Amino acid sequence: MGGGTGRQSMERKQAKERMAYLLAEVTRNQDLYYRDAQPEIGDGEYDVLFDELQELERHYPEFASPDSPTKRVGSDLDNDFPEVAHPTPMLSLEKVYTTDDLEEWIGKAERDGGGTLSFVVEEKVDGSTIVLHYREGLLVRAVTRGDGYVGNDITENVRTIRDIPLRLREPVTSVFRGEIYIEKLDFEKFNEATGNIYANPRNFAAGNLRRKRSMEVAAIPLRSFVYEGLNAESDTQEHIHVLHRLSGLGFLISDNIGFFSRDFLQTSYDSIFKDHAWLRGDVKGLPSFIQEQLERRELLPYEIDGYVVKVNEYAQRERMGFTAHHPRWAMAYKFEAPQAVSTIENIEVQVGRTGRITPVARIAPVWIAGSTVSNVTLHNQDYILGLDAAIGDRVSVSKRGDVIPAVEDVLEKNDAGNGAFVLPDNCPVCSTRLVRDGAHHFCPNLGCPARVFGRITFFAARGQMDISNLGSETIRALLDMGLIKDIPDIYTVDPDRLIDVEGFGEKKVMLLREGIEKSRQQPFVVVLTALGLDEVGPKIVELLIEGGYDSIDKLIEASHRQDPELFTRIQGIGPKTAQKLIDQLRDPFILDMIDRLRKAGLTFRLTTSREKDDVSQIFHGQVWCVTGNFSHFKPRDRAMEEVKRRGGRVVSSVTGSTSHLLVGENPGGKYEKARKLGTALVYEEDFLKRIANEKGEQ
């Protein structure tokens, strides 16, 4: 027995020593990879060390260090995000939009300071503010900015961000402020995977930092810069020294920092600029520095939306003080002024055909890009939390892509004390308890009146079954009268029942009947898309048919096998879409709807299209997108139908793989992006000639 105890003691000692070695090695290699971009070992070798450390910590938890890199893996437990008061207010920044206004502010600050001031210029990274609390060098708390006075504790999520030190290089007890962001390429990749719901990297970072499970945050390559020590040591008198100090503690600091002073060459700064690639110069050159940096903006791997100019001397900062809204010693130079400013008067909740819950801000009407805007989508709960948007807030509003109204930023918090809007627990229409799937909340009740109305409206719309005279008002009348209850009833209803209803004459009813009958001839590709299955839009339908699923029976049979790989083996269809398809085509409600529509005479298998046979496939292998307004194609989707008929593929946004952009009058942002990418630009007159001649530039 004594021998056994001795062996166990030896094993524990060896495990403790091995864990200490692995902790040092894994931490060192993480720093080499994330801080210095100079890894010494490959991913495979690193994984072996990491896995061994994780396994030993599982067996000997008493030896596990609180700053172990394994903490970055995250947990599958839900976080509560309790509120935490900030030690000092996290105020917003005053903003200017021209260099003239910036120079005026600099001159005023110098006059107030007797002409002895220096300034630090930092990038305004498009991310989410974070407040980091360290005790004796150990990260003990990470808090969102919130309303500037109170934020939410998201420590477990922030621990997963690999370039934020879990332990500083010195046992410092302090609070630091920084920005968590995502690089451009990663943003595009991950935002596309979530349905392109995030307007910009800032909202993406903020939204994902509020995920309930930290292991989900760990899967996202968030990064950080730290730029303030909120209780700087008493012997530190200047911000430029604090930035240098932050770097020495192990934080990542931006390389693109400028220092400007009337005496910028004084030797007291030599040691700082020896260690950093920061620029220093005379105050007169500060605006030029910003303009030069602007020219390099596209080369940055991350997004910035301006620069922040700060008074360097802390003593002068204290003299300049604060307003209730912002510090007087800092100014944000923003690239573009907001197109409009308004106030959120109310936030309502809408229910779509798939059950998706969408919060919509009702704002005081403003004129933007040729129209009055009073309703602005807020996408989902994460988007709202990313903005910290509340009723009564003063907000900047723009039209994304010149089409979709969007709240870009909260400029001023409301005076009523309203907190960020929170979605209800139950569906506002049918009271069914909402469920969350990814970034969105859904009403799971297929019979929810809002879902039924949305489903029928989508099915009948132009671009889907294109049923003439069956618009939203007619659908609402049919539902209110109890003449239809869902999509299949369109083909059994007697339109004559509407003749005595206000707004429905004999001619309109006759056209409605003709539209319904004509829609029975729509091909399988249109019928399948018009069903409005979640995640199954025109592109997915096209991929499914190309993958051999040319009938609804084949799709249903494959879905009942419950093997997602049957669909994911088709390039372009991911696991999420495959599982959604399987779940829906096994749902008795949807199967009954398909069966009733089949009996009504709709086409549920691919048939040979004489029209397609008669048209040359001049756009085969090409990828087209469209922007602007057209004389001959109203709506413009009709032009894209011509592209698809001739073998082309249609996409909704311009990327590097887009070969052609069809350009109409008043083109949006797609036009500029296409020009930068070298995408072929085709105008309406030329497009009409191509499809008339059945010849095209390949």
Buried (B, 14 or more C-beta within 10 A) or exposed (E): EEEEEEEEEEEBEEBBEBBEEBBEBBBEBBBBBBBEEEBEBEEEEBEEBBEBBBEBBEEBEEBBBEBBBBBBBBBEEEBEBEEBEBEEBBBBBBBBBEBEEBBEBBEEBBEBBEEEBBBBBBBBBBBBBBBBBBEEBBBEBBBBBBBBEBBBBBBBBBBBBBBBBBBBEEEBEBBBBBBBBBBBEBBBEBBEEBBEBBBBBBBBBBBBBBBBBBBBBBEBBBBBBBBBBBEBEEEBBBBBBBBBBBBEBBBBBBEBBBBBBEEBEEEEBEEBBEEBEBBBBEBEBBBEBBEEBBEEEEEBEBBBBBBBBBBBBBEBBEEBEBEEBBBBBBBBBBEEEBBBBBBBEEBEBBBBBBBBBBBBBBBBEBEBBEEEBEEBBBBBBBBBBBBBBBBBBBBBBBBBEBEEBBBBBBBEBBEEEBBBBEBEEEBBBBEBEBEEEBBBBBBEBBEBEBBBBBBBBBBBBEBBBBBBBBBEEBBEBBBEEEBBEBBBBBBEBEBEBBEEBEEBEEEBBBBBBBBBEEBBEBBBBBBBBBBBBBBBEBBBBBBBBEBEBBBBEBBBEBBEEEEBEBBBEBEEBBEBBBBBBBBBBEBEEBBEBBEBBBEBEBBBEBEEEEEEEEBBEBBEEBBBBBBBEBEEBEEBEEBBEBBBBBBBBBBEEBBEEBBBBBBBEEBBBBBEBBEEEEBEBBBBEEBBEBBEEEEBEE
